[in-house]
Amino acid sequence: MNNIRYRFSTPATVWTILAMVALLWPGRSSRAALMDDWPIKFHPHLDLQSSYDDNVLISSAHQLADFYFTVSPGLQLEYGNLDHNYLSLDYTMGIEEFYRLTTLNAVNHDVVLKGLFQFSRVKLKIDHTFKDETSADFEAGTRVEQQQNLTSASAEYSVNQYFSLGALYHQEIHHFPTPGQIDNELFEPGVAIYYHVSPKTDVFGEFDYGLADVSQGENAQFETVNLGLRGKVTSKITGNIGVGYEHRDFSGSSPSIDTVVSTVSLHGDFTKHTFADFVIARQISPSITNASTSVTTTRADLQINQKIYREKFLVYAGGAYEHDEYSGVSRIDNIWEGRVGAKYFATKWLEFGASYRYRHNASTATSISFEEDLASVDALLHF
């Protein structure tokens, strides 16, 4: 049944957090020094950004260009040791103001909760993100306001020096205040078994069962089996590699889907100054624009980073390719992205940056195809 219910609201702690940021500002050094002894650490941050976008609405026919400015104050709270037992809560408000297209002005909210607790045989982990933001959406082909609740949790029990057992849970809630989009929810529990090849490397098998509930169209249920490797992949590369198979059935007349799914997330430290990140994901999601349609998304993203001049500068270059295939309709998107940028670390708590990004969507639905150039400069203050 399409029984989605929403309980979204703008965080009530916005002004409280901003007041705390003001109290903790470095001008009050004696107060900050006193707080160093507190069990909860306070890390205020402020990002100021100016951008030029030549296609704000990622439109094919009506390209609108404008400058916009973003002010993003926030506060992170940390408790415990990040390497062992800890909780981290980070809130950021993003205030976007456009120079000409003032009807596109937006106030975004981003809350991230992370936790890790390790005992003699048990490890508990949780990641939760709440986002209320207005941004460009490939599928809709325009700017869309979306509220997201994304949760991942796991419990792992060490049986002996060779094996561990895991219980997994993943949940997504997507709500679109912007009219025309389709709300959806995902619930996905799972189990896993890990074989410890070495102290830092595990081979794993995972089984997940999921339910996708949409406000319009057909709901779905699916089963997924994954095999993979996590931890230290080589002497210089760490991360997670998982490849699997998914079978998905729909509540209506749509045919079942059988496809390969995967998740790859790798980080490489090649030298003291050179590192890279590589991510591949292939998954099926409900369509937000067309009832009884699903979208199979395959995305690969690579970024290479280089520190230079006594590690005061970081330059980077990267790119991504995304292939979106829609069931039930004649539409395939091929999205290409390239980006370059640089950061200057002026002090321990102040950095400046500049970046450029190009995106192009070659879609079989010509009204969705677009090209976009985005250039930005920013300053980040954090403690």
N, C-alpha and C positions, 0 to 999 in steps of 0.2 A: 504494500500500500504506500501511496505517496503521502506520508504523514510527517513531513518535515516541520519542525517548530523551531523558532529562533529566539534567542535571548541575547541580542547584541545591544551594546550601548557604548557611548564614548567614555573612556576611562575617567572615573571620578577623581582620580588622584593627580590630574594634570597640574593644577595650580599648586598643590602641595609639593610635587616634585620640583617644579620650577623655583619655588621658594627655598627648597633645600639646596638647589644648585647655587642660588645667590648666597646663601649662608656659608657654603663651602668654598666659595671663590677664593683664589690664592691671596687676595688682598688681606684676608683674615688668617694669616699664617699661624698665629698662636692657637686659634680654634682648630685648624687643620691638624696641627701637631698633636693636640690633645686627642683628636679622634683617631689617630694612628693606633692607639691602644684599644680601640673598640673591637669586639669580635666581628662586627659587620663593617666592611670597608665600603666607603662611598666614593664613587668615581663619576663626577659630573663631566659632561662633554657637550661641545657645541660645534656644529658644522655649518659653515656659510658657503653657499654655492651660487654661481651665476652661470646660466646656460643659454645657448642659442640652438633652437631646433627648427629645421627648415620644413618639417612635416609633423606638426604637433599631434594631429589626429590620425597619423599613419594612413592617410587617404590616398586613393588612386587618382581621383578626379578633382578633388578640391583641397589642394595642398595649402596649408596655412602655416606661415613661419612667424616665430616670435621669440623674444628674449623672456626668460623667467628667472626668478630668484627664489632660492630655498633657504630658509632658516630652520635649523634642526637642533633644538636644545634637548638634552636628555640626561638621564642619571642611571648608573649601574650600581647595584648593591651586590656585594660578594660576601659569602660566609664560608669559612673552612679553607681547606687546601685544594687548589685546583687539580693537583695530581692524585688526590685520594678521595676525601669526602668533602663535597662542597655543594652550595646552592648559589645560583647567579640569577639575578632579575634585572633586566635592562629595559628601560622605557625611553622611546624617542618620539618626539612630536616633529612632524615635517610641515612647515608652513610654506606653501607654494604661491607666489604672486606673479602673474603674467603682466607684461608691459602693455600690450594692446588687447589681448584676448582675455579680458578680466572675468568673463563668465566661466573661464576654466580654472579660476583660483580654487585651491583646495587646502584642507588641513588633514594631514595623514597621521595615523598613530601606529606605532610598532612596539609590541611588548614581547620580549623573549625570556623564557624561563628555562634554565638548564640545571640539572642536578645529577650527581654521581655519588653513590655510597657503596663502599666495599667492606665486607666482613671477611671472616676466615675462609668461608666457602661460597658466599653469596655476593653478587654484584648487582646493584639496582641502578638503572639509568632512566632519566626522563628528559625529553625536549618538548617544549610547547611554545608555539608562536601564535600571537594574535596580531592580525594586520587589518587596518581599516584605511584603505588607500585608493586613490584615483590614478590610474595609469593606463598606458596603451595596451590593448589586448589584441593578439594576433587573430584569434578566431572571430571576434566581433568586428575587427577592422576599424576601431575607434578607441577613444578613451572611455574607460568603464570604472565606476566605483565598485569595489569589491571588499567584503568583510570575510576574513578567513580565520578559522581556528584549526591549527595543524598540530597534532599530538603524536609523538612516538615514545613508547615506553618498553623497557625490557627488564627481565629478571634472569640472571644466569647462575646456575648452581654447579659448582665444581665437584664432580663425582670422584675423580682421582687425578693423578698427574697426566693422564692421557685424554680424558673425556670431560666435557661439560654439557649440561642440558639447559636450554633456554626457552623462556616464554616471552612472546612478542605481542605488541599491540600497536596498531597504527590507525589513526582517525583523521578525517578531513571534513570540515564543514565550510561550504562556500555559499555566501549569501550576496545578492546583487541588488543594492538599493536602486541602481540605475535601471529604469524600466526596459524590458525586452530580453533580459537574460534569464536563464533557468537555474534556480538554486539546486544544489545537490549535496549529499552527504555520503561519506565512505566510512565503513567500519571493517577493520581487517585484523583479527587475531591470528596468531601463528605459533608454531613450535619449531625448535631447532636443536640439532646435535652438533657439537664441535669436537674435532679431533686435534689435539695439540701436537703438530708436527715438530715444533720447537718451542722454547719459551716465549717467542714473539710471533709465531706463525700458526694459524689454525686453518684447517679444512673444515667446511661445514655443509650440512644439508638442512634445508628449511622447507616447511609446508605451511601455507597460509590459506585461510578461507575468508572470503570477503562478501560484503553486501554493499551495493550502490543504490541509494534511494534518491530519486529525483522528484522535483515538484511537478514536472510535466513529462509525459511520455512513459517509457518502460523502465522499471527497475531491473537490476541485474544481480546475479550471484555468481561467484567465481572461485576457482581453486587454482593455486599456484604452487609449483614445486621448483625450488632453486638449489643449485650446487655452487660452491664458490670457495674463495680463499680470502682471508683477512689477516691484517697485521703486516709483518715485514715480508714483502713480496720478493725483493732483491736487497742487496746490501745498501742501495741508495733510494729505494722506492718503498713506500708504505701505503696502506689503504685497504680497499675492499673491492673484490671482483666477484660478481654473482651473475649467473646465467640460468634461466629457467624456462618453464613452459606454463602457459595459462589457458584454462578452459573457462569460457564465460557464457552463461545462459541468460536470456532475457524473459521478462514476465509476459511479453506480448508475442507478436508474430515474427519479430526479427530473428534471423538465423544465429545460431551459436557461433562464437569466435574461438578459434584455436590458434595461438601464436606464441612466438618466442618473446620473452621479456628479459630485461637485464638491468643491472645497476653496477656501474664501475666508478669508483672514486679513488684516484691515485694522487699522491704527492711525492715529488722527487726532489731530493737535496743532492744536486750533482757536484757542486763545489760550495765553498763557504759563501760565495756571492751569487750563485746561480741556482734557482729552484723553479719548479714548474708544477702545475696542477692540471689534471686531465679527468674529465667526467663524461660518462656515457649513461644515458637512461632511455629505456624503452618501456612504455606502459600504455594502458588503455584507460581512458577517462570518459565520463558522460559529456556530451556536447552542451555548451551553455547557450547556444543559439538555435538549435533544431531539436525538437522533441523526438524521441525514439532513434537518436543518432549517437554513436560513440566515436571517439577520436583516438586513433593509435598514433602516439607521438614517439619519434626516435630523435634524440638530441645528443650531439657530441660537442664538447667544449674544451679548448686547450688554451692555457695562458702560460707564458714564459716570463720570468722575472729576473732582473739583473741589478745587483747593488753596485754602485760605482762611487768613486771619489770619497774614500774613507767611510763608506757606507752612509754618507749623508744624502745620497740620491738613490732612488729606485726607479728604473725604467722597465716598462713591460709592454708586451704585444700579445695579442690573442685573437681568437676567432671561434665561431660556432657555426654548426649546420643543424637545422631542424627539419624533419620530414613529418608532416601531419597528414594522415590519411583518414577520411571520413567515411563511415559505413552508411549505406542507405541513400547517399547523395553523391553527385558527381563533383567531388572537390578534393584536390590534393594541394597542399601548401609546401613549398620549398623555401625555407628562410635561411639566408646567409648573413653572417655578422662578422665584422672585423673591428678591432679596437687597438688603440695605442695610448700610452699615457706615461706620466712621470710624477714622482712625489719627491719633495724636498723636506727632510727632517731637520727643521731649524733648531729645535731643542727637544728635550725628552717629552715635552707636553704640547708642542706646536708643530704642525706640518702643513705644507701647501701642496696642491696638486693641480694638474692639468690633464685633460683627456679628450680623445676624439673617438666617436663610434659611427660606423656606417652599417645600415641594415637594409636588406632587400628581400621582399617576398615575391617569388614567382609562383602565383597561384593559378590553378585552372579556373577559379572564379575571378575573372578579371577585375571585378569591383573591389576585391580584397587585396590585390597586388599593390605594392607600394615600394618607394625608396625613401630613406631617411638619413640625414646627417645631423649629428648632435655633437656640439663642442662645449666643454665645461671647464671652469676653474673653480677651485674651492680652497678653503682654509679650515682645518680641524684643530680644535683646542680640546685637550682631554687630560685628566689627572688620575 
